[in-house]
């Protein structure tokens, strides 16, 4: 068993716990993200408002995906684990630099 396999095996139970916590406290997490976004936006005097909103939206989306995992390991979209919502396998390699 390789290093990556060992890591996945050890993180499996933690992912389930995080998913459960996200389900239980999703509203609190959303409010916290909004509060932090507002504070950062005020501190930067609105200079990065669009980026802050984008980041907040992505964080909320990721949290929602974590919270809505089904017990069978799929994401509820009808796909299989490790695929995108359209059912396709994501491209290999690192994400594109922005």
C-alpha positions as CSV (number, residue, x, y, z in Angstrom):
1,X,0.0,0.0,0.0
2,X,1.5,3.4,-1.0
3,X,1.7,6.5,0.9
4,X,-1.3,8.1,-0.8
5,X,-3.4,5.0,0.0
6,X,-2.4,5.1,3.7
7,X,-3.3,8.8,3.8
8,X,-6.7,8.2,2.2
9,X,-7.4,5.4,4.6
10,X,-6.6,7.5,7.7
11,X,-8.5,10.6,6.4
12,X,-11.7,8.6,5.6
13,X,-13.2,8.7,9.1
14,X,-12.3,12.4,9.5
15,X,-14.1,13.2,6.3
16,X,-17.3,11.6,7.6
17,X,-17.0,13.6,10.9
18,X,-16.5,16.8,9.0
19,X,-19.5,16.0,6.8
20,X,-21.7,15.4,9.9
21,X,-20.5,18.7,11.5
22,X,-21.2,20.6,8.3
23,X,-24.8,19.2,8.3
24,X,-25.4,20.1,11.9
25,X,-23.8,23.5,11.9
26,X,-24.2,24.7,8.3
27,X,-26.2,27.8,9.1
28,X,-23.6,28.9,11.7
29,X,-20.8,28.3,9.2
30,X,-22.6,30.4,6.6
31,X,-23.2,33.2,9.0
32,X,-19.5,33.1,10.0
33,X,-18.3,33.2,6.4
34,X,-20.6,36.2,5.8
35,X,-19.3,38.0,8.9
36,X,-15.7,37.4,8.0
37,X,-16.3,38.5,4.4
38,X,-18.0,41.7,5.5
39,X,-15.1,42.5,8.0
40,X,-12.4,41.9,5.3
41,X,-14.3,44.0,2.8
42,X,-14.6,46.8,5.3
43,X,-10.8,46.6,6.2
44,X,-9.9,46.7,2.5
45,X,-12.3,49.6,1.9
46,X,-14.2,47.6,-0.8
47,X,-11.1,47.3,-3.0
48,X,-11.5,43.5,-3.3
49,X,-15.3,43.1,-3.0
50,X,-15.7,41.0,-6.1
51,X,-12.9,38.6,-5.1
52,X,-14.2,38.4,-1.5
53,X,-17.7,37.6,-2.8
54,X,-16.3,35.0,-5.2
55,X,-14.3,33.3,-2.4
56,X,-17.2,33.4,0.0
57,X,-19.4,31.8,-2.6
58,X,-16.9,29.0,-3.3
59,X,-16.4,28.3,0.4
60,X,-20.2,28.1,0.9
61,X,-20.5,25.8,-2.1
62,X,-17.7,23.5,-0.8
63,X,-19.3,23.4,2.6
64,X,-22.7,22.6,1.1
65,X,-21.2,19.7,-1.0
66,X,-19.6,18.4,2.2
67,X,-22.8,18.6,4.1
68,X,-24.9,16.9,1.5
69,X,-22.9,13.7,1.1
70,X,-25.1,10.6,1.1
71,X,-24.4,7.7,3.3
72,X,-23.4,5.6,0.3
73,X,-20.5,8.0,-0.5
74,X,-22.0,9.7,-3.5
75,X,-22.7,13.4,-3.6
76,X,-26.4,13.2,-4.2
77,X,-26.1,14.2,-7.9
78,X,-26.5,10.7,-9.1
79,X,-22.8,10.4,-9.9
80,X,-20.2,8.3,-8.4
81,X,-17.5,9.5,-6.0
82,X,-14.6,11.2,-7.7
83,X,-16.6,12.5,-10.6
84,X,-18.0,15.9,-11.4
85,X,-21.8,16.6,-11.2
86,X,-22.0,15.9,-14.9
87,X,-20.7,12.4,-14.2
88,X,-17.3,12.9,-15.9
89,X,-14.0,12.3,-14.4
90,X,-12.1,15.5,-13.6
91,X,-8.9,16.2,-15.5
92,X,-5.7,14.9,-14.1
93,X,-2.9,17.1,-12.9
94,X,-2.8,20.3,-10.9
95,X,-5.6,22.9,-11.2
96,X,-5.0,25.8,-13.6
97,X,-3.2,28.8,-12.1
98,X,-5.2,31.9,-11.8
